[in-house]
Each structure stands twice: as structure tokens, then as C-alpha cells.
Amino acid sequence: MGIEAISARMKATTARLRQQGGRTGPAGQDPAGGPQAGGAGFPAGQPSRLRSFDPGRIADLEYRAWVGYYLRNWPQVLVASVSLVKAGFGMDWYRTLHGAWLVLRANQLWAPFPGNDPDGARACMRRFYTLVKLSYGEPASPAEAAALEVDWWRVHRENQYSKAPRGAGDELVESVTRLYCYLYGEPEAEVRPAAMHRARAMDLSDQWVAEGRRPDSPLLALEHTALVRSYAALLAAVHH
């Protein structure tokens, strides 16, 4: 199925959900008016939905999205993004489908090299984080979250095409750490291990791309493992 057909189906689905009352109410409420799991009405003493996730599941979905991105297989990226947004953010289906579409568009606007559209990518991610804020009351500034998100994309791209070796003060690790600190309000030391493993996954992905994107490459399994370690470390840092 082509991206146009998937897009049309998603638009039809979101329209149907809207007609059926699929929009959430105020932040932290489900369509019926009760507290949404992980929203403002989440039971006291339990981690919010943003801080409680399956690291293996999230890692597998992000891995699929990354592979689809570098193969320019946009339907694969979209399918992975829908599941990733649902598993990672736990929003209702209207916001999940809308959010996944925004993430896909941000990636498509960022993808060309050279001649990409970073402003357009940031605008899409700002709208995505606005959906998250409508559901959970955070992040405080969707625009700041989007800027930090696209900033690590920028740093990664510079690293990907640079001939210089990365040093101990790796800017990619720093940029991902800044994003995690902002999204979760955790100290740098707590989330840096997750950022380091994620940067390692990116290195492996870049090597896979440079070596011809072979589907049987052993680098893919290593990349997947690095992502699992990254999200396991992130969960350990934020699950409280």
C-alpha cells in the first residue's frame, strides 16, 4: 500500500474518531470525562504514562522506523510511528494517529540531503508535542521540546557526514541528554546513560547505511540491542 493510500485511510479514521467523540476532553481526561491513564488524574504514587513504558517494545518500534527511514520506505515508517506513539505516549487514537502523521511529516521534511526543511520539521514536532501537552500537561513548552528534538537530528546529521572522529565530549550525547532532561525533568547524570546508548545505536545505523543498507547485516541486530539498552536505561531514570 502506498503512502497516499495510507494517508487517506488515516485521515478517514481520524475523521471518524472525531465524529464518534474520539477527541479527549481537557488534559488528563478520556472522552467520557474521566481521568486518562497517565494524565492529570493518574493515581497518586504511580508513575505517569510518560514514565511507564516497555523498553523492548519501544526500542523495536523505533528500530523499525529507523530502518524504514533510511530505506525511504515511508509506509513502514508510518506504521511503526503509529505503534510507537501509542506505546510510548498512550494517547487516545485520534491523537495517536494525528501525532504519528506529524512525526512522519517531520521526518520527510528533514530527510533530504542537502536541501531539507528544518523549520518545517520543527513545526511538525511542535504540533506533536502540543498533542502530548494536551494529554498530560507537559512538556511545558512544545516549541522548546521540538527545538531540542530537531537539534539532535542536526547534530546526528553533522556527525554522519563528518570525517572527524567523535571525542569524549560527544555533542550527540549532549544533545539527546538535553532533550531527555527537558522532557522528564531529570538531572543530566540520570539520563545520560540512555543518551549514550542511543548515540551508539545511531553510530551503528550510520555504519549500516555507509555499508550499503544490507538487510542481512549483523549491524542491524547490534543497533536493535543498543536501542533496547537505551530505553531500559531511560525507564530506570524516569520511572518514579
Secondary structure, DSSP 8 states (H G I E B T S, - for coil): --HHHHHHHHHHHHHHHHHTT-S--STTB-TTSSB-TTSTT--TTS--GGG---HHHHHHHHHHHHHHHHTT-HHHHHHHHHHHHHHHH---HHHHHHHHHHHHHHHHHH-SSSS--HHHHHHHHHHHHHHHHHHHS-SS-HHHHHHHHHHHHHHHHHHHT--S---TT-HHHHHHHHHHHHHH---HHHHHHHHHHHHHHHHHHHHHHHTT--TT-THHHHHHHHHHHHHHHHHHHH--
